[in-house]
Amino acid sequence: MNWISNYVRPTINSLFSRREVPENLWTKCDECGTMLFHRELSDNQNVCSNCDHHMPITARERFTALFDGGIFTEVAVPAPVADPLHFKDQKKYPDRMKAAVKKTGEKEAMLVAEGEILRTPIVAAAQDFSFMGGSMSMYVGNAIIAAAERAVEKRLPLVLFSAAGGARMQEGILGLMQMPRTTIAVEMLKEAGLPYIVVLTHPTTGGVTASYAMLGDVQIAEPNALIGFAGARVIEQTIREKLPEGFQRAEYLLDHGMLDRVTHRKNIKNELVTIIRMLTGLPPAVQGDLPAPAPEAEAGVKPAEPAK
């Protein structure tokens, strides 16, 4: 009986026992509650296939979908002082930074890259909301300046994807000072006659909205993105009035002249190329590559006619 209990029964149970399912195979849509398979969601750029709700996407995932073949070159960003104010709340600032780096795999809240979209070269910068709420830090300021300098150096347009809750409180006034610094970086582009296009994603609030996020030559937003400076509750308490339905959402701002376009995430790439080529005087982009010529055609040999 010991042999049956200790060997045969566990072996049979292991063969027919229920296999464990990884927890990250399915994602629940925040808007409609639909369970979405992770591969389907990734292929759809983190947009719900049921209700079209635009879910958060990291800067690296965005660039992989944006650039041709998912290929891009990262632009180096100067590293600022790690903890200039020696800030501490419930945790020390360096500890929060280490946790954010471990969680996201990125070293900061903004990624700067250079590459081509439909064979149109650009410089792009994108904020990652999963990294401490995409908060505007000294590094983010350095990143935007580095992106602007690279764009001026290479004579390329700059495309910026914003997603932030405002300035990083752990850096205090040094975080707020990135507002004028980034404004000067945008002026560098304008003086050089280069396009600066901003894509506002959910959410874009606080000092980010009050600086570089609203200074684009063309302002595009993703559907239903929250865009504003102060929160709706603060505004209601200040003016003592009820705000309209959908206030500070992308569609409302488009109707009231603060945005130029509201574009679905899957159409952003084509729209950016169209706008950039119009602003720079380039012909329309080629949407598909022709097949390579046959070896006979390359050598100048007339291909054989097919048998009738």
C-alpha positions as a Markdown table, in Angstrom:
| # | Residue | x | y | z |
|---|---|---|---|---|
| 1 | Met | 0.0 | 0.0 | 0.0 |
| 2 | Asn | 2.9 | 2.3 | 0.7 |
| 3 | Trp | 4.2 | 1.9 | -2.9 |
| 4 | Ile | 0.7 | 2.7 | -4.3 |
| 5 | Ser | 0.2 | 5.7 | -1.9 |
| 6 | Asn | 3.7 | 7.1 | -2.3 |
| 7 | Tyr | 4.3 | 6.6 | -6.0 |
| 8 | Val | 1.4 | 5.5 | -8.1 |
| 9 | Arg | -1.3 | 7.9 | -6.8 |
| 10 | Pro | 1.0 | 11.0 | -6.9 |
| 11 | Thr | 2.0 | 10.1 | -10.4 |
| 12 | Ile | -1.6 | 9.8 | -11.6 |
| 13 | Asn | -2.6 | 13.0 | -9.9 |
| 14 | Ser | 0.3 | 14.9 | -11.5 |
| 15 | Leu | -0.8 | 13.7 | -15.0 |
| 16 | Phe | -4.4 | 14.7 | -14.6 |
| 17 | Ser | -4.1 | 17.6 | -12.3 |
| 18 | Arg | -5.1 | 21.1 | -13.5 |
| 19 | Arg | -2.2 | 23.0 | -14.9 |
| 20 | Glu | -1.4 | 26.4 | -13.5 |
| 21 | Val | -2.3 | 29.3 | -15.8 |
| 22 | Pro | 0.0 | 32.4 | -15.7 |
| 23 | Glu | -1.7 | 35.5 | -14.3 |
| 24 | Asn | -0.5 | 37.8 | -17.0 |
| 25 | Leu | -2.3 | 36.1 | -20.0 |
| 26 | Trp | -5.4 | 38.2 | -19.7 |
| 27 | Thr | -6.0 | 41.9 | -19.0 |
| 28 | Lys | -9.3 | 43.4 | -18.0 |
| 29 | Cys | -10.4 | 46.5 | -19.8 |
| 30 | Asp | -11.0 | 49.4 | -17.3 |
| 31 | Glu | -13.8 | 50.8 | -19.4 |
| 32 | Cys | -16.0 | 47.8 | -20.4 |
| 33 | Gly | -14.7 | 45.0 | -18.3 |
| 34 | Thr | -13.9 | 42.7 | -21.2 |
| 35 | Met | -11.1 | 40.2 | -20.6 |
| 36 | Leu | -8.5 | 40.6 | -23.4 |
| 37 | Phe | -5.9 | 38.1 | -24.3 |
| 38 | His | -2.4 | 39.6 | -23.9 |
| 39 | Arg | -1.2 | 38.9 | -27.5 |
| 40 | Glu | -4.3 | 40.3 | -29.0 |
| 41 | Leu | -4.0 | 43.4 | -26.8 |
| 42 | Ser | -0.3 | 43.8 | -27.6 |
| 43 | Asp | -1.0 | 43.5 | -31.4 |
| 44 | Asn | -3.8 | 46.2 | -31.0 |
| 45 | Gln | -1.3 | 48.6 | -29.3 |
| 46 | Asn | -3.1 | 48.3 | -25.9 |
| 47 | Val | -6.5 | 49.4 | -27.3 |
| 48 | Cys | -9.6 | 47.4 | -26.2 |
| 49 | Ser | -11.0 | 45.5 | -29.2 |
| 50 | Asn | -14.5 | 45.7 | -27.7 |
| 51 | Cys | -14.9 | 49.3 | -26.8 |
| 52 | Asp | -11.8 | 51.1 | -28.3 |
| 53 | His | -10.7 | 52.2 | -24.9 |
| 54 | His | -7.1 | 53.4 | -25.1 |
| 55 | Met | -5.2 | 51.7 | -22.3 |
| 56 | Pro | -1.8 | 52.8 | -21.0 |
| 57 | Ile | 1.2 | 51.9 | -23.1 |
| 58 | Thr | 4.9 | 52.3 | -22.3 |
| 59 | Ala | 7.2 | 54.6 | -24.2 |
| 60 | Arg | 9.2 | 51.6 | -25.5 |
| 61 | Glu | 6.1 | 49.8 | -26.7 |
| 62 | Arg | 4.9 | 52.9 | -28.4 |
| 63 | Phe | 8.2 | 53.4 | -30.2 |
| 64 | Thr | 8.2 | 49.8 | -31.3 |
| 65 | Ala | 4.8 | 50.2 | -32.9 |
| 66 | Leu | 5.7 | 53.7 | -34.3 |
| 67 | Phe | 9.0 | 53.3 | -36.0 |
| 68 | Asp | 9.5 | 51.2 | -39.2 |
| 69 | Gly | 10.2 | 47.6 | -38.2 |
| 70 | Gly | 10.3 | 48.6 | -34.6 |
| 71 | Ile | 13.8 | 49.8 | -35.1 |
| 72 | Phe | 15.1 | 53.0 | -33.4 |
| 73 | Thr | 18.2 | 54.5 | -31.9 |
| 74 | Glu | 18.1 | 55.8 | -28.4 |
| 75 | Val | 19.4 | 59.4 | -27.9 |
| 76 | Ala | 21.6 | 59.8 | -24.8 |
| 77 | Val | 20.3 | 62.1 | -22.1 |
| 78 | Pro | 22.6 | 63.7 | -19.5 |
| 79 | Ala | 22.0 | 62.4 | -16.0 |
| 80 | Pro | 21.1 | 65.0 | -13.4 |
| 81 | Val | 21.9 | 65.0 | -9.6 |
| 82 | Ala | 20.3 | 61.9 | -8.1 |
| 83 | Asp | 18.6 | 63.4 | -5.0 |
| 84 | Pro | 19.3 | 67.2 | -4.9 |
| 85 | Leu | 16.9 | 68.0 | -2.0 |
| 86 | His | 17.4 | 64.7 | 0.0 |
| 87 | Phe | 13.6 | 64.4 | -0.1 |
| 88 | Lys | 11.9 | 61.9 | 2.1 |
| 89 | Asp | 8.2 | 61.2 | 2.7 |
| 90 | Gln | 7.0 | 57.7 | 3.5 |
| 91 | Lys | 10.1 | 56.5 | 1.6 |
| 92 | Lys | 13.4 | 58.1 | 0.5 |
| 93 | Tyr | 13.4 | 59.5 | -3.0 |
| 94 | Pro | 16.3 | 57.1 | -4.1 |
| 95 | Asp | 14.3 | 54.2 | -2.9 |
| 96 | Arg | 11.2 | 55.3 | -4.9 |
| 97 | Met | 13.5 | 55.6 | -7.9 |
| 98 | Lys | 14.9 | 52.1 | -7.5 |
| 99 | Ala | 11.4 | 50.7 | -7.2 |
| 100 | Ala | 10.3 | 52.5 | -10.4 |
| 101 | Val | 13.3 | 51.3 | -12.3 |
| 102 | Lys | 12.7 | 47.7 | -11.2 |
| 103 | Lys | 9.0 | 48.0 | -12.1 |
| 104 | Thr | 9.4 | 49.5 | -15.6 |
| 105 | Gly | 12.8 | 48.4 | -16.7 |
| 106 | Glu | 13.5 | 52.0 | -17.7 |
| 107 | Lys | 15.9 | 54.4 | -16.0 |
| 108 | Glu | 13.5 | 57.4 | -16.1 |
| 109 | Ala | 10.1 | 58.7 | -17.1 |
| 110 | Met | 11.1 | 59.8 | -20.7 |
| 111 | Leu | 12.6 | 58.0 | -23.6 |
| 112 | Val | 14.2 | 59.8 | -26.6 |
| 113 | Ala | 14.8 | 58.1 | -29.9 |
| 114 | Glu | 15.6 | 58.7 | -33.5 |
| 115 | Gly | 14.4 | 56.6 | -36.4 |
| 116 | Glu | 12.1 | 56.5 | -39.4 |
| 117 | Ile | 8.3 | 56.2 | -39.8 |
| 118 | Leu | 7.3 | 55.3 | -43.3 |
| 119 | Arg | 10.8 | 56.3 | -44.3 |
| 120 | Thr | 10.4 | 59.7 | -42.8 |
| 121 | Pro | 13.2 | 60.4 | -40.3 |
| 122 | Ile | 12.2 | 62.0 | -37.0 |
| 123 | Val | 13.3 | 62.5 | -33.5 |
| 124 | Ala | 10.7 | 61.4 | -30.9 |
| 125 | Ala | 10.3 | 61.7 | -27.1 |
| 126 | Ala | 7.7 | 59.8 | -25.1 |
| 127 | Gln | 6.8 | 59.9 | -21.4 |
| 128 | Asp | 6.1 | 56.7 | -19.5 |
| 129 | Phe | 3.2 | 57.2 | -17.1 |
| 130 | Ser | 4.1 | 53.9 | -15.3 |
| 131 | Phe | 7.4 | 55.5 | -14.1 |
| 132 | Met | 6.3 | 57.6 | -11.1 |
| 133 | Gly | 3.3 | 58.9 | -13.0 |
| 134 | Gly | 5.5 | 60.2 | -15.8 |
| 135 | Ser | 6.3 | 63.1 | -13.5 |
| 136 | Met | 8.4 | 66.0 | -14.9 |
| 137 | Ser | 11.8 | 65.8 | -13.3 |
| 138 | Met | 15.2 | 67.3 | -14.1 |
| 139 | Tyr | 15.9 | 64.2 | -16.2 |
| 140 | Val | 12.7 | 64.8 | -18.2 |
| 141 | Gly | 13.8 | 68.4 | -18.8 |
| 142 | Asn | 17.3 | 67.2 | -19.9 |
| 143 | Ala | 15.6 | 64.6 | -22.2 |
| 144 | Ile | 13.5 | 67.2 | -24.0 |
| 145 | Ile | 16.5 | 69.5 | -24.4 |
| 146 | Ala | 18.5 | 66.6 | -25.8 |
| 147 | Ala | 15.7 | 65.7 | -28.2 |
| 148 | Ala | 15.5 | 69.3 | -29.4 |
| 149 | Glu | 19.3 | 69.6 | -29.8 |
| 150 | Arg | 19.4 | 66.3 | -31.8 |
| 151 | Ala | 16.5 | 67.5 | -34.0 |
| 152 | Val | 18.2 | 70.9 | -34.7 |
| 153 | Glu | 21.5 | 69.1 | -35.4 |
| 154 | Lys | 20.0 | 66.6 | -37.8 |
| 155 | Arg | 17.4 | 69.1 | -39.2 |
| 156 | Leu | 14.6 | 66.7 | -38.3 |
| 157 | Pro | 11.1 | 67.3 | -36.9 |
| 158 | Leu | 10.4 | 66.5 | -33.2 |
| 159 | Val | 7.4 | 64.4 | -32.1 |
| 160 | Leu | 6.6 | 64.3 | -28.4 |
| 161 | Phe | 4.1 | 62.0 | -26.7 |
| 162 | Ser | 3.1 | 63.4 | -23.3 |
| 163 | Ala | 1.7 | 61.5 | -20.4 |
| 164 | Ala | 2.2 | 62.9 | -16.9 |
| 165 | Gly | 0.6 | 63.9 | -13.7 |
| 166 | Gly | 2.7 | 67.1 | -13.4 |
| 167 | Ala | 6.0 | 68.0 | -11.9 |
| 168 | Arg | 7.8 | 65.6 | -9.6 |
| 169 | Met | 7.2 | 66.7 | -6.0 |
| 170 | Gln | 10.4 | 65.0 | -4.7 |
| 171 | Glu | 12.4 | 67.6 | -6.7 |
| 172 | Gly | 10.4 | 70.6 | -5.7 |
| 173 | Ile | 11.2 | 73.8 | -7.4 |
| 174 | Leu | 13.9 | 72.0 | -9.5 |
| 175 | Gly | 11.1 | 70.0 | -11.1 |
| 176 | Leu | 9.0 | 73.1 | -11.7 |
| 177 | Met | 12.0 | 74.8 | -13.3 |
| 178 | Gln | 11.7 | 72.4 | -16.2 |
| 179 | Met | 8.8 | 74.3 | -17.5 |
| 180 | Pro | 10.9 | 77.3 | -18.7 |
| 181 | Arg | 13.7 | 75.0 | -19.7 |
| 182 | Thr | 11.6 | 72.9 | -21.9 |
| 183 | Thr | 9.9 | 76.1 | -23.3 |
| 184 | Ile | 13.3 | 77.3 | -24.4 |
| 185 | Ala | 14.0 | 73.9 | -26.0 |
| 186 | Val | 10.8 | 74.3 | -28.1 |
| 187 | Glu | 11.9 | 77.8 | -29.1 |
| 188 | Met | 15.1 | 76.3 | -30.4 |
| 189 | Leu | 13.0 | 74.2 | -32.8 |
| 190 | Lys | 10.9 | 77.1 | -33.9 |
| 191 | Glu | 13.9 | 79.3 | -34.6 |
| 192 | Ala | 15.4 | 76.5 | -36.7 |
| 193 | Gly | 12.1 | 76.3 | -38.7 |
| 194 | Leu | 11.5 | 72.6 | -37.6 |
| 195 | Pro | 8.1 | 71.1 | -36.9 |
| 196 | Tyr | 7.2 | 70.3 | -33.3 |
| 197 | Ile | 4.2 | 68.0 | -33.0 |
| 198 | Val | 2.7 | 66.9 | -29.7 |
| 199 | Val | 0.5 | 63.9 | -29.1 |
| 200 | Leu | -1.3 | 64.2 | -25.8 |
| 201 | Thr | -2.2 | 60.9 | -24.2 |
| 202 | His | -4.1 | 60.0 | -21.1 |
| 203 | Pro | -3.5 | 61.7 | -18.7 |
| 204 | Thr | -1.6 | 65.0 | -19.4 |
| 205 | Thr | -2.0 | 67.4 | -16.5 |
| 206 | Gly | -0.3 | 69.9 | -14.3 |
| 207 | Gly | 2.9 | 71.7 | -15.3 |
| 208 | Val | 3.4 | 69.5 | -18.3 |
| 209 | Thr | 0.2 | 70.9 | -19.8 |
| 210 | Ala | 1.3 | 74.4 | -18.8 |
| 211 | Ser | 4.6 | 74.1 | -20.8 |
| 212 | Tyr | 5.9 | 71.9 | -23.6 |
| 213 | Ala | 2.7 | 69.7 | -24.0 |
| 214 | Met | 0.7 | 72.7 | -25.4 |
| 215 | Leu | 3.4 | 74.4 | -27.5 |
| 216 | Gly | 3.2 | 72.2 | -30.6 |
| 217 | Asp | 2.7 | 73.4 | -34.1 |
| 218 | Val | 0.1 | 70.7 | -34.3 |
| 219 | Gln | -1.7 | 69.3 | -31.2 |
| 220 | Ile | -3.0 | 65.8 | -31.5 |
| 221 | Ala | -4.7 | 63.8 | -28.8 |
| 222 | Glu | -5.8 | 60.2 | -28.3 |
| 223 | Pro | -9.5 | 59.6 | -27.8 |
| 224 | Asn | -10.9 | 60.4 | -24.3 |
| 225 | Ala | -7.6 | 61.5 | -23.0 |
| 226 | Leu | -7.7 | 63.6 | -19.9 |
| 227 | Ile | -5.9 | 66.9 | -20.6 |
| 228 | Gly | -5.8 | 69.9 | -18.2 |
| 229 | Phe | -3.9 | 71.9 | -15.6 |
| 230 | Ala | -5.8 | 71.8 | -12.4 |
| 231 | Gly | -8.2 | 68.9 | -11.5 |
| 232 | Ala | -12.0 | 69.2 | -12.2 |
| 233 | Arg | -12.8 | 69.2 | -8.5 |
| 234 | Val | -10.4 | 72.1 | -7.8 |
| 235 | Ile | -11.9 | 74.1 | -10.6 |
| 236 | Glu | -15.5 | 73.5 | -9.4 |
| 237 | Gln | -14.6 | 74.5 | -5.9 |
| 238 | Thr | -12.9 | 77.6 | -7.2 |
| 239 | Ile | -15.6 | 78.9 | -9.5 |
| 240 | Arg | -18.5 | 77.3 | -7.5 |
| 241 | Glu | -20.1 | 76.0 | -10.7 |
| 242 | Lys | -20.7 | 72.5 | -12.1 |
| 243 | Leu | -18.5 | 71.7 | -15.0 |
| 244 | Pro | -19.9 | 70.5 | -18.3 |
| 245 | Glu | -20.0 | 66.8 | -19.1 |
| 246 | Gly | -16.7 | 65.5 | -20.6 |
| 247 | Phe | -14.8 | 68.6 | -19.4 |
| 248 | Gln | -11.0 | 68.3 | -20.0 |
| 249 | Arg | -11.5 | 65.3 | -22.2 |
| 250 | Ala | -9.9 | 65.3 | -25.7 |
| 251 | Glu | -13.2 | 65.5 | -27.6 |
| 252 | Tyr | -14.4 | 68.5 | -25.5 |
| 253 | Leu | -11.1 | 70.3 | -26.0 |
| 254 | Leu | -11.2 | 69.7 | -29.8 |
| 255 | Asp | -14.7 | 71.2 | -30.0 |
| 256 | His | -13.4 | 74.3 | -28.1 |
| 257 | Gly | -10.3 | 74.9 | -30.2 |
| 258 | Met | -7.5 | 73.6 | -27.9 |
| 259 | Leu | -6.7 | 70.7 | -30.1 |
| 260 | Asp | -6.2 | 70.2 | -33.8 |
| 261 | Arg | -7.0 | 66.5 | -34.0 |
| 262 | Val | -8.3 | 63.5 | -32.0 |
| 263 | Thr | -6.8 | 60.4 | -33.6 |
| 264 | His | -7.1 | 56.7 | -32.8 |
| 265 | Arg | -3.8 | 55.1 | -31.7 |
| 266 | Lys | -3.6 | 52.8 | -34.8 |
| 267 | Asn | -3.9 | 55.9 | -37.1 |
| 268 | Ile | -1.3 | 58.0 | -35.3 |
| 269 | Lys | 1.6 | 56.8 | -37.5 |
| 270 | Asn | 0.0 | 57.6 | -40.8 |
| 271 | Glu | -1.3 | 61.0 | -39.5 |
| 272 | Leu | 2.1 | 62.0 | -38.2 |
| 273 | Val | 3.8 | 61.2 | -41.5 |
| 274 | Thr | 1.2 | 63.1 | -43.5 |
| 275 | Ile | 1.5 | 66.2 | -41.3 |
| 276 | Ile | 5.3 | 66.1 | -41.2 |
| 277 | Arg | 5.6 | 65.8 | -44.9 |
| 278 | Met | 3.2 | 68.6 | -45.5 |
| 279 | Leu | 5.1 | 70.9 | -43.1 |
| 280 | Thr | 8.5 | 70.1 | -44.5 |
| 281 | Gly | 7.4 | 70.2 | -48.2 |
| 282 | Leu | 8.1 | 66.5 | -48.9 |
| 283 | Pro | 6.0 | 64.4 | -51.3 |
| 284 | Pro | 3.5 | 61.9 | -49.9 |
| 285 | Ala | 5.0 | 58.8 | -48.2 |
| 286 | Val | 5.1 | 55.5 | -50.1 |
| 287 | Gln | 2.8 | 53.2 | -48.2 |
| 288 | Gly | 4.4 | 49.9 | -49.5 |
| 289 | Asp | 7.7 | 48.7 | -50.9 |
| 290 | Leu | 7.9 | 47.3 | -54.4 |
| 291 | Pro | 9.4 | 43.8 | -54.7 |
| 292 | Ala | 13.0 | 43.5 | -55.6 |
| 293 | Pro | 13.8 | 43.3 | -59.3 |
| 294 | Ala | 14.5 | 39.9 | -60.8 |
| 295 | Pro | 18.2 | 39.0 | -61.4 |
| 296 | Glu | 17.6 | 39.0 | -65.2 |
| 297 | Ala | 16.2 | 42.5 | -65.1 |
| 298 | Glu | 19.1 | 43.8 | -63.0 |
| 299 | Ala | 21.6 | 42.4 | -65.6 |
| 300 | Gly | 19.6 | 44.0 | -68.5 |
| 301 | Val | 18.5 | 40.6 | -69.8 |
| 302 | Lys | 15.0 | 40.4 | -71.2 |
| 303 | Pro | 13.0 | 37.8 | -69.2 |
| 304 | Ala | 11.7 | 34.8 | -71.1 |
| 305 | Glu | 8.1 | 35.1 | -72.3 |
| 306 | Pro | 5.7 | 32.6 | -70.6 |
| 307 | Ala | 4.6 | 29.6 | -72.8 |
| 308 | Lys | 1.2 | 30.0 | -74.4 |
